Amino acid sequence: MSVIKYKVNHNPITYNHRTRMYEVGRRVFQSYQDAKASQWQCDKCKNAFASFKELRVHKNKAHAY
Ligand SMILES: [Zn+2]
């Protein structure tokens, strides 16, 4: 079985003390939970997922390659 190498975008969560918001890449969230749910971003359609597993399932379903 061949391994398909996915190009993934993992964005670390940073807390901005000045704005009191969580930042993931260029996006800003009020709660850590929301930020966490958008850590993994699909490079094809820009949908965001909470885990690599979800992203991988999404890619298989939505982009099937
Ligand atoms: Zn996608």
N, CA, C, O and the ligand as a Tripos MOL2 file, in Angstrom:
@<TRIPOS>MOLECULE
protein
  261   259    66     0     0
PROTEIN
NO_CHARGES

@<TRIPOS>ATOM
      1 N           0.8470   -1.1980    0.0000 N.3       1 MET1
      2 CA          0.0000    0.0000    0.0000 C.3       1 MET1
      3 C           0.8820    1.2480    0.0000 C.2       1 MET1
      4 O           1.7670    1.4130    0.8390 O.2       1 MET1
      5 N           0.6140    2.0960   -0.9470 N.am      2 SER2
      6 CA          1.4220    3.3070   -1.0230 C.3       2 SER2
      7 C           0.9250    4.3810   -0.0580 C.2       2 SER2
      8 O          -0.2630    4.4770    0.2470 O.2       2 SER2
      9 N           1.8360    5.1460    0.3880 N.am      3 VAL3
     10 CA          1.4970    6.2040    1.3360 C.3       3 VAL3
     11 C           1.3350    7.5220    0.5940 C.2       3 VAL3
     12 O           2.2340    7.9890   -0.1060 O.2       3 VAL3
     13 N           0.1600    8.0970    0.7720 N.am      4 ILE4
     14 CA         -0.0770    9.4000    0.1440 C.3       4 ILE4
     15 C           0.3670   10.4870    1.1080 C.2       4 ILE4
     16 O          -0.1030   10.5770    2.2430 O.2       4 ILE4
     17 N           1.2560   11.2810    0.6360 N.am      5 LYS5
     18 CA          1.7470   12.3520    1.4970 C.3       5 LYS5
     19 C           0.8780   13.5980    1.3140 C.2       5 LYS5
     20 O           0.8310   14.2040    0.2440 O.2       5 LYS5
     21 N           0.2040   13.9490    2.3890 N.am      6 TYR6
     22 CA         -0.6730   15.1060    2.3330 C.3       6 TYR6
     23 C           0.0830   16.3890    2.6750 C.2       6 TYR6
     24 O           0.9450   16.4310    3.5530 O.2       6 TYR6
     25 N          -0.2770   17.4030    1.9510 N.am      7 LYS7
     26 CA          0.2950   18.7030    2.2750 C.3       7 LYS7
     27 C          -0.6530   19.3390    3.2800 C.2       7 LYS7
     28 O          -1.7680   19.7270    2.9330 O.2       7 LYS7
     29 N          -0.2110   19.4420    4.5110 N.am      8 VAL8
     30 CA         -1.0910   19.9760    5.5450 C.3       8 VAL8
     31 C          -0.5750   21.2780    6.1210 C.2       8 VAL8
     32 O           0.6100   21.6070    6.0740 O.2       8 VAL8
     33 N          -1.5200   21.9790    6.6540 N.am      9 ASN9
     34 CA         -1.2280   23.2560    7.2670 C.3       9 ASN9
     35 C          -1.5640   23.1910    8.7410 C.2       9 ASN9
     36 O          -2.7320   23.2570    9.1250 O.2       9 ASN9
     37 N          -0.5600   23.0650    9.5490 N.am     10 HIS10
     38 CA         -0.8300   23.0750   10.9810 C.3      10 HIS10
     39 C          -0.4350   24.4120   11.5630 C.2      10 HIS10
     40 O           0.7130   24.8460   11.4600 O.2      10 HIS10
     41 N          -1.4090   25.0520   12.1760 N.am     11 ASN11
     42 CA         -1.1480   26.3630   12.7500 C.3      11 ASN11
     43 C          -1.1240   26.3200   14.2700 C.2      11 ASN11
     44 O          -2.1020   25.9000   14.8870 O.2      11 ASN11
     45 N          -0.0460   26.7390   14.8740 N.am     12 PRO12
     46 CA          0.0170   26.7580   16.3340 C.3      12 PRO12
     47 C          -0.8610   27.8780   16.9000 C.2      12 PRO12
     48 O          -1.0640   28.9140   16.2660 O.2      12 PRO12
     49 N          -1.3710   27.6390   18.1060 N.am     13 ILE13
     50 CA         -2.2170   28.6440   18.7490 C.3      13 ILE13
     51 C          -1.3470   29.5680   19.6000 C.2      13 ILE13
     52 O          -0.5220   29.1160   20.3930 O.2      13 ILE13
     53 N          -1.5480   30.8450   19.4180 N.am     14 THR14
     54 CA         -0.8230   31.7890   20.2700 C.3      14 THR14
     55 C          -1.8300   32.7000   20.9600 C.2      14 THR14
     56 O          -2.8640   33.0440   20.3880 O.2      14 THR14
     57 N          -1.5220   33.0830   22.1790 N.am     15 TYR15
     58 CA         -2.4180   33.9580   22.9260 C.3      15 TYR15
     59 C          -1.8720   35.3780   22.8940 C.2      15 TYR15
     60 O          -0.7240   35.6370   23.2560 O.2      15 TYR15
     61 N          -2.7230   36.2780   22.4540 N.am     16 ASN16
     62 CA         -2.3160   37.6730   22.3830 C.3      16 ASN16
     63 C          -2.7720   38.3860   23.6540 C.2      16 ASN16
     64 O          -3.9660   38.6110   23.8550 O.2      16 ASN16
     65 N          -1.8250   38.7340   24.4960 N.am     17 HIS17
     66 CA         -2.1580   39.3510   25.7810 C.3      17 HIS17
     67 C          -2.7400   40.7550   25.6170 C.2      17 HIS17
     68 O          -3.5010   41.2230   26.4630 O.2      17 HIS17
     69 N          -2.3840   41.4010   24.5500 N.am     18 ARG18
     70 CA         -2.8670   42.7650   24.3120 C.3      18 ARG18
     71 C          -4.3540   42.7800   23.9480 C.2      18 ARG18
     72 O          -5.1330   43.5710   24.4810 O.2      18 ARG18
     73 N          -4.7260   41.8930   23.0310 N.am     19 THR19
     74 CA         -6.1280   41.8540   22.5980 C.3      19 THR19
     75 C          -6.9430   40.8370   23.3790 C.2      19 THR19
     76 O          -8.1690   40.8010   23.2750 O.2      19 THR19
     77 N          -6.2450   39.9920   24.1770 N.am     20 ARG20
     78 CA         -6.8810   38.9210   24.9390 C.3      20 ARG20
     79 C          -7.6210   37.9500   24.0210 C.2      20 ARG20
     80 O          -8.6930   37.4470   24.3600 O.2      20 ARG20
     81 N          -7.0330   37.7010   22.8650 N.am     21 MET21
     82 CA         -7.6270   36.7810   21.9080 C.3      21 MET21
     83 C          -6.6080   35.7210   21.5290 C.2      21 MET21
     84 O          -5.3980   35.9140   21.6490 O.2      21 MET21
     85 N          -7.1330   34.6030   21.0700 N.am     22 TYR22
     86 CA         -6.2620   33.5300   20.6090 C.3      22 TYR22
     87 C          -6.0810   33.6640   19.1050 C.2      22 TYR22
     88 O          -7.0370   33.9370   18.3790 O.2      22 TYR22
     89 N          -4.8770   33.4760   18.6510 N.am     23 GLU23
     90 CA         -4.6160   33.6200   17.2330 C.3      23 GLU23
     91 C          -4.0880   32.3210   16.6300 C.2      23 GLU23
     92 O          -3.2020   31.6640   17.1760 O.2      23 GLU23
     93 N          -4.6650   31.9840   15.4960 N.am     24 VAL24
     94 CA         -4.2140   30.8110   14.7440 C.3      24 VAL24
     95 C          -3.9480   31.3120   13.3360 C.2      24 VAL24
     96 O          -4.8750   31.5990   12.5790 O.2      24 VAL24
     97 N          -2.6880   31.4130   13.0010 N.am     25 GLY25
     98 CA         -2.3410   31.9900   11.7150 C.3      25 GLY25
     99 C          -2.8010   33.4410   11.6970 C.2      25 GLY25
    100 O          -2.3950   34.2380   12.5430 O.2      25 GLY25
    101 N          -3.6410   33.7780   10.7390 N.am     26 ARG26
    102 CA         -4.1280   35.1560   10.6520 C.3      26 ARG26
    103 C          -5.4950   35.3150   11.2880 C.2      26 ARG26
    104 O          -6.0280   36.4210   11.3800 O.2      26 ARG26
    105 N          -6.0550   34.1950   11.7270 N.am     27 ARG27
    106 CA         -7.3920   34.2670   12.2870 C.3      27 ARG27
    107 C          -7.3750   34.4380   13.7940 C.2      27 ARG27
    108 O          -6.4530   33.9960   14.4790 O.2      27 ARG27
    109 N          -8.4130   35.0860   14.2930 N.am     28 VAL28
    110 CA         -8.4920   35.4100   15.7050 C.3      28 VAL28
    111 C          -9.7350   34.7810   16.3330 C.2      28 VAL28
    112 O         -10.8210   34.8050   15.7530 O.2      28 VAL28
    113 N          -9.5560   34.2210   17.5230 N.am     29 PHE29
    114 CA        -10.6670   33.5730   18.2070 C.3      29 PHE29
    115 C         -10.7810   34.0620   19.6460 C.2      29 PHE29
    116 O          -9.7870   34.3930   20.2920 O.2      29 PHE29
    117 N         -12.0310   34.0970   20.1300 N.am     30 GLN30
    118 CA        -12.2460   34.5400   21.5010 C.3      30 GLN30
    119 C         -11.9420   33.4510   22.5160 C.2      30 GLN30
    120 O         -11.5170   33.7320   23.6370 O.2      30 GLN30
    121 N         -12.1620   32.2110   22.1150 N.am     31 SER31
    122 CA        -11.9020   31.1270   23.0590 C.3      31 SER31
    123 C         -10.8440   30.1610   22.5560 C.2      31 SER31
    124 O         -10.6360   29.9900   21.3550 O.2      31 SER31
    125 N         -10.1880   29.5410   23.5190 N.am     32 TYR32
    126 CA         -9.1510   28.5710   23.1740 C.3      32 TYR32
    127 C          -9.7640   27.3970   22.4260 C.2      32 TYR32
    128 O          -9.1540   26.8180   21.5270 O.2      32 TYR32
    129 N         -10.9900   27.0620   22.8230 N.am     33 GLN33
    130 CA        -11.6900   25.9470   22.2000 C.3      33 GLN33
    131 C         -11.8960   26.1860   20.6990 C.2      33 GLN33
    132 O         -11.6750   25.2970   19.8760 O.2      33 GLN33
    133 N         -12.3160   27.3900   20.3710 N.am     34 ASP34
    134 CA        -12.5250   27.7300   18.9570 C.3      34 ASP34
    135 C         -11.2170   27.7130   18.1830 C.2      34 ASP34
    136 O         -11.1530   27.2500   17.0440 O.2      34 ASP34
    137 N         -10.1830   28.2240   18.8230 N.am     35 ALA35
    138 CA         -8.8730   28.2610   18.1730 C.3      35 ALA35
    139 C          -8.3850   26.8430   17.9230 C.2      35 ALA35
    140 O          -7.8440   26.5320   16.8620 O.2      35 ALA35
    141 N          -8.5860   25.9930   18.9160 N.am     36 LYS36
    142 CA         -8.1460   24.6110   18.8420 C.3      36 LYS36
    143 C          -8.8590   23.8590   17.7100 C.2      36 LYS36
    144 O          -8.2810   22.9880   17.0600 O.2      36 LYS36
    145 N         -10.1260   24.2210   17.4930 N.am     37 ALA37
    146 CA        -10.9190   23.5520   16.4640 C.3      37 ALA37
    147 C         -10.5050   23.9530   15.0560 C.2      37 ALA37
    148 O         -10.9900   23.3820   14.0790 O.2      37 ALA37
    149 N          -9.6270   24.9160   14.9480 N.am     38 SER38
    150 CA         -9.2150   25.3880   13.6230 C.3      38 SER38
    151 C          -7.7220   25.2890   13.3940 C.2      38 SER38
    152 O          -7.1500   26.0170   12.5830 O.2      38 SER38
    153 N          -7.1100   24.3910   14.1090 N.am     39 GLN39
    154 CA         -5.6520   24.2760   14.0080 C.3      39 GLN39
    155 C          -5.1630   23.6790   12.7030 C.2      39 GLN39
    156 O          -4.1010   24.0330   12.1920 O.2      39 GLN39
    157 N          -5.9590   22.7710   12.1810 N.am     40 TRP40
    158 CA         -5.5520   22.1050   10.9530 C.3      40 TRP40
    159 C          -6.3750   22.6390    9.7960 C.2      40 TRP40
    160 O          -7.6040   22.5900    9.8330 O.2      40 TRP40
    161 N          -5.7230   23.1360    8.7900 N.am     41 GLN41
    162 CA         -6.4440   23.7260    7.6770 C.3      41 GLN41
    163 C          -6.1510   23.0000    6.3730 C.2      41 GLN41
    164 O          -4.9990   22.7210    6.0380 O.2      41 GLN41
    165 N          -7.2210   22.7020    5.6490 N.am     42 CYS42
    166 CA         -7.0750   22.0480    4.3570 C.3      42 CYS42
    167 C          -6.5050   23.0410    3.3530 C.2      42 CYS42
    168 O          -7.0060   24.1560    3.2100 O.2      42 CYS42
    169 N          -5.4580   22.6240    2.6670 N.am     43 ASP43
    170 CA         -4.8250   23.5390    1.7210 C.3      43 ASP43
    171 C          -5.6270   23.6840    0.4310 C.2      43 ASP43
    172 O          -5.3470   24.5630   -0.3850 O.2      43 ASP43
    173 N          -6.6210   22.8220    0.2520 N.am     44 LYS44
    174 CA         -7.4140   22.8820   -0.9770 C.3      44 LYS44
    175 C          -8.6510   23.7620   -0.8690 C.2      44 LYS44
    176 O          -8.9490   24.5380   -1.7770 O.2      44 LYS44
    177 N          -9.3700   23.6390    0.2430 N.am     45 CYS45
    178 CA        -10.6190   24.3990    0.3560 C.3      45 CYS45
    179 C         -10.6530   25.3160    1.5690 C.2      45 CYS45
    180 O         -11.6390   26.0150    1.8020 O.2      45 CYS45
    181 N          -9.5740   25.3070    2.3370 N.am     46 LYS46
    182 CA         -9.4290   26.1970    3.4890 C.3      46 LYS46
    183 C         -10.3590   25.8880    4.6530 C.2      46 LYS46
    184 O         -10.4780   26.6920    5.5780 O.2      46 LYS46
    185 N         -11.0140   24.7430    4.6200 N.am     47 ASN47
    186 CA        -11.8130   24.3420    5.7680 C.3      47 ASN47
    187 C         -10.8670   24.0080    6.9070 C.2      47 ASN47
    188 O          -9.7530   23.5400    6.6740 O.2      47 ASN47
    189 N         -11.2990   24.2440    8.1290 N.am     48 ALA48
    190 CA        -10.4350   23.9920    9.2690 C.3      48 ALA48
    191 C         -10.9350   22.8310   10.1190 C.2      48 ALA48
    192 O         -12.1380   22.6040   10.2460 O.2      48 ALA48
    193 N          -9.9820   22.0990   10.6990 N.am     49 PHE49
    194 CA        -10.3290   20.9470   11.5130 C.3      49 PHE49
    195 C          -9.5270   20.9070   12.8020 C.2      49 PHE49
    196 O          -8.4460   21.4840   12.9140 O.2      49 PHE49
    197 N         -10.1080   20.1940   13.7830 N.am     50 ALA50
    198 CA         -9.4870   20.1440   15.1030 C.3      50 ALA50
    199 C          -8.3110   19.1880   15.1980 C.2      50 ALA50
    200 O          -7.4340   19.3470   16.0460 O.2      50 ALA50
    201 N          -8.3000   18.1990   14.3230 N.am     51 SER51
    202 CA         -7.2080   17.2320   14.3900 C.3      51 SER51
    203 C          -6.7550   16.7900   13.0090 C.2      51 SER51
    204 O          -7.4660   16.9460   12.0160 O.2      51 SER51
    205 N          -5.5680   16.2420   12.9790 N.am     52 PHE52
    206 CA         -5.0290   15.7560   11.7110 C.3      52 PHE52
    207 C          -5.8920   14.6300   11.1670 C.2      52 PHE52
    208 O          -6.0630   14.4840    9.9570 O.2      52 PHE52
    209 N          -6.4370   13.8280   12.0940 N.am     53 LYS53
    210 CA         -7.2860   12.7140   11.6920 C.3      53 LYS53
    211 C          -8.5180   13.2100   10.9440 C.2      53 LYS53
    212 O          -8.8830   12.6590    9.9060 O.2      53 LYS53
    213 N          -9.1580   14.2500   11.4740 N.am     54 GLU54
    214 CA        -10.3390   14.8220   10.8280 C.3      54 GLU54
    215 C          -9.9900   15.3940    9.4700 C.2      54 GLU54
    216 O         -10.7390   15.2420    8.5040 O.2      54 GLU54
    217 N          -8.8580   16.0460    9.4080 N.am     55 LEU55
    218 CA         -8.4090   16.6330    8.1530 C.3      55 LEU55
    219 C          -8.1790   15.5440    7.1080 C.2      55 LEU55
    220 O          -8.5370   15.6950    5.9400 O.2      55 LEU55
    221 N          -7.5770   14.4500    7.5540 N.am     56 ARG56
    222 CA         -7.2830   13.3480    6.6520 C.3      56 ARG56
    223 C          -8.5670   12.7150    6.1200 C.2      56 ARG56
    224 O          -8.6650   12.3950    4.9350 O.2      56 ARG56
    225 N          -9.5520   12.5360    7.0050 N.am     57 VAL57
    226 CA        -10.8450   11.9880    6.6030 C.3      57 VAL57
    227 C         -11.5210   12.9260    5.6150 C.2      57 VAL57
    228 O         -12.0800   12.4850    4.6110 O.2      57 VAL57
    229 N         -11.4670   14.2080    5.9020 N.am     58 HIS58
    230 CA        -12.0460   15.2200    5.0140 C.3      58 HIS58
    231 C         -11.4110   15.1560    3.6320 C.2      58 HIS58
    232 O         -12.1040   15.2160    2.6160 O.2      58 HIS58
    233 N         -10.1110   15.0370    3.6020 N.am     59 LYS59
    234 CA         -9.4110   14.9990    2.3150 C.3      59 LYS59
    235 C          -9.8010   13.7740    1.5010 C.2      59 LYS59
    236 O          -9.9550   13.8420    0.2820 O.2      59 LYS59
    237 N          -9.9550   12.6650    2.1890 N.am     60 ASN60
    238 CA        -10.3600   11.4460    1.4990 C.3      60 ASN60
    239 C         -11.7580   11.5840    0.9020 C.2      60 ASN60
    240 O         -12.0250   11.1290   -0.2100 O.2      60 ASN60
    241 N         -12.6420   12.2220    1.6700 N.am     61 LYS61
    242 CA        -14.0260   12.3830    1.2420 C.3      61 LYS61
    243 C         -14.2020   13.4720    0.1970 C.2      61 LYS61
    244 O         -14.7790   13.2430   -0.8670 O.2      61 LYS61
    245 N         -13.7090   14.6360    0.5070 N.am     62 ALA62
    246 CA        -13.9450   15.8000   -0.3320 C.3      62 ALA62
    247 C         -13.0420   15.9040   -1.5550 C.2      62 ALA62
    248 O         -13.4550   16.4110   -2.5980 O.2      62 ALA62
    249 N         -11.8360   15.4310   -1.4270 N.am     63 HIS63
    250 CA        -10.8990   15.6180   -2.5410 C.3      63 HIS63
    251 C         -10.4270   14.3140   -3.1670 C.2      63 HIS63
    252 O          -9.7280   14.3090   -4.1800 O.2      63 HIS63
    253 N         -10.8250   13.2070   -2.5420 N.am     64 ALA64
    254 CA        -10.4990   11.8660   -3.0040 C.3      64 ALA64
    255 C          -9.4110   11.7250   -4.0650 C.2      64 ALA64
    256 O          -9.6630   11.7190   -5.2700 O.2      64 ALA64
    257 N          -8.2130   11.6150   -3.5600 N.am     65 TYR65
    258 CA         -7.1240   11.3790   -4.4900 C.3      65 TYR65
    259 C          -6.1180   10.4080   -3.9610 C.2      65 TYR65
    260 O          -5.1350   10.1070   -4.6380 O.2      65 TYR65
    261 ZN        -10.5730   20.4370    1.6990 Zn       66 ZN66
@<TRIPOS>BOND
     1     1     2 1
     2     2     3 1
     3     3     4 2
     4     3     5 am
     5     5     6 1
     6     6     7 1
     7     7     8 2
     8     7     9 am
     9     9    10 1
    10    10    11 1
    11    11    12 2
    12    11    13 am
    13    13    14 1
    14    14    15 1
    15    15    16 2
    16    15    17 am
    17    17    18 1
    18    18    19 1
    19    19    20 2
    20    19    21 am
    21    21    22 1
    22    22    23 1
    23    23    24 2
    24    23    25 am
    25    25    26 1
    26    26    27 1
    27    27    28 2
    28    27    29 am
    29    29    30 1
    30    30    31 1
    31    31    32 2
    32    31    33 am
    33    33    34 1
    34    34    35 1
    35    35    36 2
    36    35    37 am
    37    37    38 1
    38    38    39 1
    39    39    40 2
    40    39    41 am
    41    41    42 1
    42    42    43 1
    43    43    44 2
    44    43    45 am
    45    45    46 1
    46    46    47 1
    47    47    48 2
    48    47    49 am
    49    49    50 1
    50    50    51 1
    51    51    52 2
    52    51    53 am
    53    53    54 1
    54    54    55 1
    55    55    56 2
    56    55    57 am
    57    57    58 1
    58    58    59 1
    59    59    60 2
    60    59    61 am
    61    61    62 1
    62    62    63 1
    63    63    64 2
    64    63    65 am
    65    65    66 1
    66    66    67 1
    67    67    68 2
    68    67    69 am
    69    69    70 1
    70    70    71 1
    71    71    72 2
    72    71    73 am
    73    73    74 1
    74    74    75 1
    75    75    76 2
    76    75    77 am
    77    77    78 1
    78    78    79 1
    79    79    80 2
    80    79    81 am
    81    81    82 1
    82    82    83 1
    83    83    84 2
    84    83    85 am
    85    85    86 1
    86    86    87 1
    87    87    88 2
    88    87    89 am
    89    89    90 1
    90    90    91 1
    91    91    92 2
    92    91    93 am
    93    93    94 1
    94    94    95 1
    95    95    96 2
    96    95    97 am
    97    97    98 1
    98    98    99 1
    99    99   100 2
   100    99   101 am
   101   101   102 1
   102   102   103 1
   103   103   104 2
   104   103   105 am
   105   105   106 1
   106   106   107 1
   107   107   108 2
   108   107   109 am
   109   109   110 1
   110   110   111 1
   111   111   112 2
   112   111   113 am
   113   113   114 1
   114   114   115 1
   115   115   116 2
   116   115   117 am
   117   117   118 1
   118   118   119 1
   119   119   120 2
   120   119   121 am
   121   121   122 1
   122   122   123 1
   123   123   124 2
   124   123   125 am
   125   125   126 1
   126   126   127 1
   127   127   128 2
   128   127   129 am
   129   129   130 1
   130   130   131 1
   131   131   132 2
   132   131   133 am
   133   133   134 1
   134   134   135 1
   135   135   136 2
   136   135   137 am
   137   137   138 1
   138   138   139 1
   139   139   140 2
   140   139   141 am
   141   141   142 1
   142   142   143 1
   143   143   144 2
   144   143   145 am
   145   145   146 1
   146   146   147 1
   147   147   148 2
   148   147   149 am
   149   149   150 1
   150   150   151 1
   151   151   152 2
   152   151   153 am
   153   153   154 1
   154   154   155 1
   155   155   156 2
   156   155   157 am
   157   157   158 1
   158   158   159 1
   159   159   160 2
   160   159   161 am
   161   161   162 1
   162   162   163 1
   163   163   164 2
   164   163   165 am
   165   165   166 1
   166   166   167 1
   167   167   168 2
   168   167   169 am
   169   169   170 1
   170   170   171 1
   171   171   172 2
   172   171   173 am
   173   173   174 1
   174   174   175 1
   175   175   176 2
   176   175   177 am
   177   177   178 1
   178   178   179 1
   179   179   180 2
   180   179   181 am
   181   181   182 1
   182   182   183 1
   183   183   184 2
   184   183   185 am
   185   185   186 1
   186   186   187 1
   187   187   188 2
   188   187   189 am
   189   189   190 1
   190   190   191 1
   191   191   192 2
   192   191   193 am
   193   193   194 1
   194   194   195 1
   195   195   196 2
   196   195   197 am
   197   197   198 1
   198   198   199 1
   199   199   200 2
   200   199   201 am
   201   201   202 1
   202   202   203 1
   203   203   204 2
   204   203   205 am
   205   205   206 1
   206   206   207 1
   207   207   208 2
   208   207   209 am
   209   209   210 1
   210   210   211 1
   211   211   212 2
   212   211   213 am
   213   213   214 1
   214   214   215 1
   215   215   216 2
   216   215   217 am
   217   217   218 1
   218   218   219 1
   219   219   220 2
   220   219   221 am
   221   221   222 1
   222   222   223 1
   223   223   224 2
   224   223   225 am
   225   225   226 1
   226   226   227 1
   227   227   228 2
   228   227   229 am
   229   229   230 1
   230   230   231 1
   231   231   232 2
   232   231   233 am
   233   233   234 1
   234   234   235 1
   235   235   236 2
   236   235   237 am
   237   237   238 1
   238   238   239 1
   239   239   240 2
   240   239   241 am
   241   241   242 1
   242   242   243 1
   243   243   244 2
   244   243   245 am
   245   245   246 1
   246   246   247 1
   247   247   248 2
   248   247   249 am
   249   249   250 1
   250   250   251 1
   251   251   252 2
   252   251   253 am
   253   253   254 1
   254   254   255 1
   255   255   256 2
   256   255   257 am
   257   257   258 1
   258   258   259 1
   259   259   260 2
@<TRIPOS>SUBSTRUCTURE
     1 MET1         2 RESIDUE 1 A MET
     2 SER2         6 RESIDUE 1 A SER
     3 VAL3        10 RESIDUE 1 A VAL
     4 ILE4        14 RESIDUE 1 A ILE
     5 LYS5        18 RESIDUE 1 A LYS
     6 TYR6        22 RESIDUE 1 A TYR
     7 LYS7        26 RESIDUE 1 A LYS
     8 VAL8        30 RESIDUE 1 A VAL
     9 ASN9        34 RESIDUE 1 A ASN
    10 HIS10       38 RESIDUE 1 A HIS
    11 ASN11       42 RESIDUE 1 A ASN
    12 PRO12       46 RESIDUE 1 A PRO
    13 ILE13       50 RESIDUE 1 A ILE
    14 THR14       54 RESIDUE 1 A THR
    15 TYR15       58 RESIDUE 1 A TYR
    16 ASN16       62 RESIDUE 1 A ASN
    17 HIS17       66 RESIDUE 1 A HIS
    18 ARG18       70 RESIDUE 1 A ARG
    19 THR19       74 RESIDUE 1 A THR
    20 ARG20       78 RESIDUE 1 A ARG
    21 MET21       82 RESIDUE 1 A MET
    22 TYR22       86 RESIDUE 1 A TYR
    23 GLU23       90 RESIDUE 1 A GLU
    24 VAL24       94 RESIDUE 1 A VAL
    25 GLY25       98 RESIDUE 1 A GLY
    26 ARG26      102 RESIDUE 1 A ARG
    27 ARG27      106 RESIDUE 1 A ARG
    28 VAL28      110 RESIDUE 1 A VAL
    29 PHE29      114 RESIDUE 1 A PHE
    30 GLN30      118 RESIDUE 1 A GLN
    31 SER31      122 RESIDUE 1 A SER
    32 TYR32      126 RESIDUE 1 A TYR
    33 GLN33      130 RESIDUE 1 A GLN
    34 ASP34      134 RESIDUE 1 A ASP
    35 ALA35      138 RESIDUE 1 A ALA
    36 LYS36      142 RESIDUE 1 A LYS
    37 ALA37      146 RESIDUE 1 A ALA
    38 SER38      150 RESIDUE 1 A SER
    39 GLN39      154 RESIDUE 1 A GLN
    40 TRP40      158 RESIDUE 1 A TRP
    41 GLN41      162 RESIDUE 1 A GLN
    42 CYS42      166 RESIDUE 1 A CYS
    43 ASP43      170 RESIDUE 1 A ASP
    44 LYS44      174 RESIDUE 1 A LYS
    45 CYS45      178 RESIDUE 1 A CYS
    46 LYS46      182 RESIDUE 1 A LYS
    47 ASN47      186 RESIDUE 1 A ASN
    48 ALA48      190 RESIDUE 1 A ALA
    49 PHE49      194 RESIDUE 1 A PHE
    50 ALA50      198 RESIDUE 1 A ALA
    51 SER51      202 RESIDUE 1 A SER
    52 PHE52      206 RESIDUE 1 A PHE
    53 LYS53      210 RESIDUE 1 A LYS
    54 GLU54      214 RESIDUE 1 A GLU
    55 LEU55      218 RESIDUE 1 A LEU
    56 ARG56      222 RESIDUE 1 A ARG
    57 VAL57      226 RESIDUE 1 A VAL
    58 HIS58      230 RESIDUE 1 A HIS
    59 LYS59      234 RESIDUE 1 A LYS
    60 ASN60      238 RESIDUE 1 A ASN
    61 LYS61      242 RESIDUE 1 A LYS
    62 ALA62      246 RESIDUE 1 A ALA
    63 HIS63      250 RESIDUE 1 A HIS
    64 ALA64      254 RESIDUE 1 A ALA
    65 TYR65      258 RESIDUE 1 A TYR
    66 ZN66       261 GROUP 0 **** ****
